[in-house]
């Protein structure tokens, strides 16, 4: 089974002054990433793959922490 997860809510692009690849999750996005972790932690997840964009890896980080997995 493959679960495809779009990144959680990131900070607003129009006010972000840095490189878009480094735009982090918003507070709401972190809550969403925790919800993803709660939902998928009970599944048989054996590996995590992500875009290198910060908001994408941050979306999977709570799940990676729960399952002691690295994000590739």
Secondary structure as UniProt FT lines:
FT   HELIX           13..15
FT   HELIX           20..22
FT   HELIX           27..41
FT   HELIX           54..67
//
